[in-house]
Amino acid sequence: MYSTLIVARMDPGSSVDVAKIFGDFDDTEMPHRMGTRRRQLFQYRGLYFHLQDFDADNGGELIQHARHDPRFIQISEDLKPFIEAYDPATWRSPADAMATRFYNWEASA
């Protein structure tokens, strides 16, 4: 499994609204189109963490193709009032907000 983690800023009071936006989006076929296996949203002291798991490490490539879908464009617009780039000066796309994994451990079968 391949995972990405997006870090941004979010008012803690917005979690219900953000969860609803993603819930509506995830009820469509878009997660499957993007290869998303699981999505988890976390918040901590004004920070927003979006963990997305994919079956393979081509999730980023599939998302790039999905970016032009009107539903993807719409969810991006719907989230703007609630999610702010961690560093607005350097943000151009979600790739600019992705954390870099530096350690991984998995239980053996």
Backbone as a chain_set.jsonl record, in Angstrom:
{"seq": "MYSTLIVARMDPGSSVDVAKIFGDFDDTEMPHRMGTRRRQLFQYRGLYFHLQDFDADNGGELIQHARHDPRFIQISEDLKPFIEAYDPATWRSPADAMATRFYNWEASA", "coords": {"N": [[0.842, -1.168, 0.0], [0.445, 2.281, -0.67], [0.937, 5.482, 0.677], [-0.104, 8.895, 1.138], [0.427, 12.009, 2.758], [-1.063, 14.948, 3.44], [-0.439, 18.156, 4.654], [-1.884, 20.917, 6.192], [-3.471, 24.014, 7.158], [-6.181, 24.465, 9.428], [-9.133, 25.699, 10.838], [-10.077, 24.493, 13.934], [-12.819, 24.306, 14.48], [-13.975, 23.714, 12.095], [-14.087, 21.067, 11.425], [-16.387, 19.388, 11.202], [-17.7, 20.416, 8.941], [-15.727, 20.001, 6.97], [-15.462, 17.212, 7.068], [-18.006, 16.49, 6.148], [-17.96, 17.487, 3.51], [-15.944, 15.837, 2.397], [-17.163, 13.356, 2.879], [-19.411, 13.436, 1.177], [-18.064, 13.587, -1.28], [-16.629, 11.186, -1.237], [-18.679, 9.389, -1.458], [-19.142, 9.175, -4.108], [-17.92, 7.826, -7.268], [-15.401, 8.797, -7.406], [-13.206, 8.345, -5.477], [-12.476, 5.717, -6.186], [-11.764, 6.064, -8.83], [-9.481, 7.552, -8.486], [-7.896, 5.731, -7.28], [-7.954, 5.506, -4.554], [-7.809, 3.873, -1.506], [-8.259, 4.221, 1.185], [-9.176, 6.969, 3.254], [-8.206, 9.265, 5.681], [-8.816, 11.831, 7.981], [-7.263, 14.185, 10.05], [-6.859, 16.4, 12.834], [-4.953, 18.824, 14.595], [-4.33, 21.207, 16.864], [-4.925, 23.45, 15.119], [-3.805, 22.481, 12.827], [-4.16, 20.494, 9.903], [-4.425, 17.232, 8.751], [-4.282, 15.054, 6.12], [-4.569, 11.922, 5.358], [-4.069, 9.601, 2.912], [-4.568, 6.504, 1.47], [-3.414, 4.23, -0.99], [-3.75, 1.524, -3.336], [-1.516, 1.072, -4.912], [1.627, 2.676, -5.777], [0.988, 4.548, -7.685], [-0.871, 6.424, -7.118], [-0.577, 9.214, -7.011], [-0.254, 9.806, -9.703], [-2.745, 8.977, -10.749], [-4.393, 10.773, -9.416], [-3.544, 13.141, -10.577], [-4.642, 12.852, -13.125], [-7.336, 12.867, -12.445], [-7.728, 15.433, -11.553], [-8.892, 17.188, -13.345], [-11.505, 16.573, -13.467], [-14.842, 17.638, -12.998], [-15.926, 17.177, -10.433], [-13.711, 16.899, -8.784], [-12.592, 19.408, -9.057], [-14.672, 20.861, -7.915], [-14.71, 19.939, -5.197], [-12.299, 20.926, -4.353], [-12.791, 23.671, -4.476], [-14.908, 23.825, -2.615], [-13.592, 23.254, -0.243], [-11.933, 25.42, 0.191], [-12.84, 27.595, 1.942], [-12.267, 26.468, 4.397], [-9.812, 25.075, 4.575], [-6.455, 25.956, 4.606], [-3.406, 26.617, 2.939], [-0.384, 25.311, 4.287], [1.972, 26.73, 3.971], [1.418, 29.401, 2.362], [2.983, 30.914, 0.605], [4.551, 29.184, -0.859], [2.884, 27.287, -1.913], [1.529, 25.554, -4.635], [0.221, 23.349, -5.571], [-1.396, 20.334, -4.282], [0.802, 18.653, -3.999], [2.807, 20.259, -3.01], [2.285, 20.343, -0.363], [2.668, 17.925, 0.762], [3.762, 15.671, 3.154], [6.967, 14.23, 3.872], [7.801, 10.922, 4.09], [9.908, 9.463, 6.482], [10.409, 7.229, 7.903], [9.313, 3.887, 8.24], [7.415, 1.212, 9.448], [6.201, -2.095, 9.552], [4.077, -4.65, 10.711], [5.025, -8.071, 10.765], [3.734, -10.764, 8.789]], "CA": [[0.0, 0.0, 0.0], [1.151, 3.543, -0.768], [0.211, 6.52, 1.397], [0.335, 10.285, 1.088], [-0.043, 12.805, 3.88], [-1.087, 16.376, 3.14], [-0.478, 18.977, 5.856], [-2.373, 22.266, 5.921], [-4.024, 24.675, 8.345], [-7.634, 24.399, 9.477], [-9.778, 26.096, 12.081], [-10.608, 23.275, 14.538], [-14.269, 24.29, 14.431], [-14.408, 23.379, 10.736], [-13.954, 19.632, 11.158], [-17.666, 18.807, 10.779], [-17.921, 20.843, 7.559], [-14.744, 19.338, 6.107], [-15.842, 15.798, 7.016], [-19.202, 16.391, 5.292], [-17.521, 17.675, 2.124], [-15.275, 14.61, 1.961], [-18.136, 12.271, 2.879], [-20.174, 13.535, -0.069], [-17.141, 13.264, -2.369], [-16.275, 9.763, -1.168], [-19.852, 8.607, -1.835], [-19.147, 9.07, -5.571], [-16.898, 6.883, -7.729], [-14.117, 9.487, -7.5], [-12.094, 7.671, -4.796], [-12.055, 4.551, -6.967], [-11.094, 6.587, -10.027], [-8.16, 8.025, -8.071], [-7.164, 4.625, -6.677], [-7.937, 5.662, -3.094], [-8.304, 2.732, -0.739], [-8.717, 4.727, 2.488], [-8.872, 8.37, 3.529], [-8.38, 9.636, 7.076], [-8.552, 13.239, 8.24], [-6.89, 14.452, 11.431], [-6.551, 17.794, 13.148], [-4.202, 19.019, 15.833], [-3.946, 22.591, 17.142], [-4.98, 24.287, 13.933], [-3.222, 21.801, 11.672], [-5.012, 19.527, 9.215], [-3.649, 16.14, 8.174], [-5.109, 14.275, 5.204], [-3.858, 10.687, 5.041], [-4.77, 8.884, 1.849], [-3.9, 5.255, 1.132], [-3.655, 3.725, -2.336], [-3.303, 0.147, -3.544], [-0.192, 1.093, -5.539], [2.235, 4.008, -5.663], [0.618, 5.416, -8.799], [-1.963, 7.275, -6.673], [-0.323, 10.583, -7.428], [-0.507, 9.876, -11.15], [-4.192, 8.894, -10.943], [-4.967, 12.039, -8.949], [-3.253, 14.149, -11.605], [-5.64, 12.68, -14.185], [-8.658, 13.201, -11.901], [-7.784, 16.866, -11.218], [-9.683, 17.928, -14.327], [-12.899, 16.165, -13.315], [-15.59, 18.705, -12.314], [-16.124, 16.865, -9.006], [-12.449, 17.197, -8.109], [-12.507, 20.875, -9.043], [-15.675, 21.348, -6.968], [-14.314, 19.698, -3.804], [-11.22, 21.871, -4.062], [-13.447, 24.961, -4.202], [-15.697, 23.699, -1.386], [-12.694, 23.204, 0.909], [-11.178, 26.673, 0.338], [-13.158, 28.38, 3.142], [-11.91, 25.75, 5.621], [-8.434, 24.584, 4.552], [-5.495, 26.945, 4.122], [-2.075, 26.048, 2.736], [0.523, 25.453, 5.421], [2.844, 27.841, 3.596], [0.806, 29.953, 1.149], [3.982, 31.486, -0.297], [5.169, 28.154, -1.697], [1.884, 26.313, -2.362], [1.004, 25.617, -6.0], [-0.643, 22.182, -5.731], [-1.293, 19.489, -3.09], [2.147, 18.076, -3.888], [3.628, 21.172, -2.213], [1.899, 20.226, 1.039], [2.799, 16.528, 1.163], [4.84, 15.341, 4.077], [7.911, 13.235, 3.394], [7.982, 9.827, 5.047], [11.317, 9.184, 6.734], [10.5, 5.96, 8.621], [8.143, 3.037, 8.057], [7.476, -0.109, 10.07], [4.991, -2.887, 9.382], [4.097, -5.938, 11.409], [5.197, -9.198, 9.855], [2.547, -11.619, 8.67]], "C": [[0.894, 1.239, 0.0], [0.309, 4.614, -0.091], [0.779, 7.894, 1.093], [-0.267, 11.002, 2.284], [0.081, 14.272, 3.502], [-1.241, 17.122, 4.46], [-0.915, 20.385, 5.461], [-2.844, 22.864, 7.242], [-5.544, 24.64, 8.262], [-8.107, 24.889, 10.829], [-10.401, 24.841, 12.679], [-12.137, 23.184, 14.51], [-14.828, 23.894, 13.075], [-14.457, 21.883, 10.461], [-15.258, 18.99, 10.677], [-17.945, 19.157, 9.321], [-16.987, 20.11, 6.596], [-15.086, 17.854, 5.972], [-17.052, 15.596, 6.103], [-18.818, 16.53, 3.822], [-16.851, 16.41, 1.601], [-16.231, 13.427, 1.944], [-18.953, 12.264, 1.602], [-19.316, 13.14, -1.269], [-16.854, 11.768, -2.409], [-17.461, 8.846, -1.455], [-19.999, 8.486, -3.356], [-18.103, 8.022, -5.974], [-15.506, 7.509, -7.778], [-12.995, 8.803, -6.719], [-11.569, 6.464, -5.584], [-11.306, 4.992, -8.219], [-9.67, 7.032, -9.7], [-7.311, 6.912, -7.452], [-7.089, 4.699, -5.166], [-8.546, 4.438, -2.428], [-8.882, 3.196, 0.594], [-8.297, 6.177, 2.616], [-9.136, 8.595, 5.022], [-8.002, 11.102, 7.231], [-8.287, 13.413, 9.733], [-6.704, 15.949, 11.609], [-5.802, 17.83, 14.476], [-3.783, 20.485, 15.907], [-3.867, 23.467, 15.889], [-4.325, 23.685, 12.7], [-4.186, 20.725, 11.182], [-4.099, 18.495, 8.577], [-4.596, 15.255, 7.368], [-4.286, 13.078, 4.76], [-4.69, 9.906, 4.034], [-3.94, 7.667, 1.464], [-4.361, 4.769, -0.231], [-3.171, 2.288, -2.419], [-1.882, 0.098, -4.091], [0.355, 2.514, -5.475], [1.985, 4.882, -6.89], [-0.552, 6.328, -8.423], [-1.789, 8.716, -7.101], [-0.612, 10.786, -8.905], [-2.012, 9.839, -11.429], [-4.877, 10.186, -10.503], [-4.712, 13.132, -9.979], [-4.263, 14.067, -12.746], [-7.021, 13.117, -13.708], [-8.813, 14.693, -11.633], [-8.656, 17.677, -12.162], [-11.163, 17.554, -14.281], [-13.645, 17.271, -12.555], [-15.818, 18.439, -10.825], [-14.87, 17.146, -8.2], [-12.281, 18.705, -7.98], [-13.461, 21.437, -7.989], [-15.254, 21.115, -5.518], [-13.177, 20.636, -3.418], [-11.793, 23.244, -3.721], [-14.206, 24.925, -2.879], [-14.828, 23.738, -0.13], [-11.983, 24.535, 1.177], [-11.557, 27.497, 1.568], [-12.635, 27.756, 4.449], [-10.441, 25.355, 5.719], [-7.54, 25.642, 3.923], [-4.134, 26.275, 3.978], [-1.205, 26.281, 3.968], [1.458, 26.63, 5.19], [2.317, 28.428, 2.29], [1.819, 30.507, 0.143], [4.571, 30.448, -1.249], [4.165, 27.172, -2.281], [1.418, 26.585, -3.778], [0.034, 24.475, -6.265], [-0.525, 21.344, -4.461], [0.087, 18.853, -2.911], [3.064, 18.949, -3.041], [3.321, 21.09, -0.726], [2.049, 18.8, 1.552], [4.012, 16.335, 2.048], [5.722, 14.262, 3.452], [8.09, 12.164, 4.466], [9.476, 9.582, 5.229], [11.517, 7.919, 7.555], [9.216, 5.193, 8.403], [8.391, 1.711, 8.722], [6.158, -0.794, 9.84], [5.155, -4.186, 10.129], [4.288, -7.046, 10.391], [3.958, -10.085, 9.894], [2.675, -12.785, 9.532]], "O": [[1.969, 1.24, 0.6], [-0.909, 4.648, -0.269], [1.971, 8.048, 0.828], [-1.343, 10.641, 2.761], [1.179, 14.778, 3.274], [-2.077, 16.76, 5.288], [-0.384, 20.97, 4.516], [-2.636, 22.285, 8.308], [-6.126, 24.766, 7.184], [-7.536, 24.527, 11.857], [-11.186, 24.176, 12.003], [-12.685, 22.082, 14.515], [-16.041, 23.752, 12.927], [-14.834, 21.475, 9.363], [-15.217, 18.116, 9.81], [-18.377, 18.302, 8.548], [-17.412, 19.655, 5.534], [-15.006, 17.3, 4.876], [-17.102, 14.616, 5.358], [-19.3, 15.771, 2.981], [-17.149, 15.957, 0.496], [-16.118, 12.569, 1.069], [-19.167, 11.208, 1.005], [-19.784, 12.442, -2.169], [-16.837, 11.157, -3.478], [-17.272, 7.649, -1.673], [-20.88, 7.775, -3.838], [-17.477, 7.404, -5.112], [-14.538, 6.843, -8.145], [-11.895, 8.685, -7.258], [-10.362, 6.226, -5.638], [-10.327, 4.362, -8.618], [-8.765, 6.908, -10.526], [-6.141, 7.127, -7.135], [-6.256, 4.031, -4.554], [-9.66, 4.026, -2.752], [-9.868, 2.64, 1.078], [-7.225, 6.577, 2.16], [-10.162, 8.168, 5.553], [-6.998, 11.558, 6.684], [-8.998, 12.858, 10.571], [-6.426, 16.671, 10.652], [-5.996, 16.984, 15.35], [-2.974, 20.946, 15.102], [-2.863, 24.135, 15.643], [-4.295, 24.314, 11.642], [-4.928, 20.13, 11.964], [-3.11, 18.848, 7.935], [-5.598, 14.768, 7.893], [-3.415, 13.195, 3.898], [-5.857, 9.594, 4.273], [-2.751, 7.786, 1.168], [-5.535, 4.879, -0.584], [-2.289, 1.878, -1.665], [-1.124, -0.817, -3.768], [-0.377, 3.45, -5.154], [2.703, 5.858, -7.107], [-1.163, 6.94, -9.299], [-2.751, 9.367, -7.51], [-1.151, 11.817, -9.306], [-2.499, 10.6, -12.265], [-5.827, 10.64, -11.141], [-5.585, 13.964, -10.224], [-4.691, 15.093, -13.274], [-7.794, 13.679, -14.484], [-9.94, 15.171, -11.498], [-9.113, 18.76, -11.796], [-11.98, 18.154, -14.98], [-13.126, 17.788, -11.566], [-15.895, 19.382, -10.038], [-14.955, 17.586, -7.054], [-11.88, 19.213, -6.933], [-13.115, 22.367, -7.261], [-15.424, 22.006, -4.685], [-13.105, 21.089, -2.276], [-11.332, 23.9, -2.787], [-14.157, 25.884, -2.108], [-15.272, 24.199, 0.922], [-11.484, 24.753, 2.281], [-10.664, 28.063, 2.199], [-12.568, 28.428, 5.478], [-9.882, 25.303, 6.815], [-7.831, 26.158, 2.844], [-3.755, 25.452, 4.812], [-1.288, 27.329, 4.608], [1.706, 27.428, 6.095], [2.73, 27.994, 1.214], [1.531, 30.559, -1.053], [5.041, 30.799, -2.331], [4.546, 26.304, -3.067], [0.972, 27.687, -4.099], [-0.873, 24.607, -7.086], [0.353, 21.604, -3.638], [0.49, 18.551, -1.788], [3.999, 18.443, -2.419], [4.018, 21.698, 0.087], [1.606, 18.493, 2.659], [5.121, 16.77, 1.738], [5.272, 13.484, 2.61], [8.478, 12.457, 5.597], [10.221, 9.501, 4.252], [12.65, 7.56, 7.877], [8.137, 5.786, 8.382], [9.471, 1.138, 8.576], [5.105, -0.162, 9.92], [6.245, -4.756, 10.174], [3.769, -6.967, 9.278], [3.239, -10.143, 10.892], [1.776, -13.625, 9.572]]}, "num_chains": 1, "name": "protein.A"}
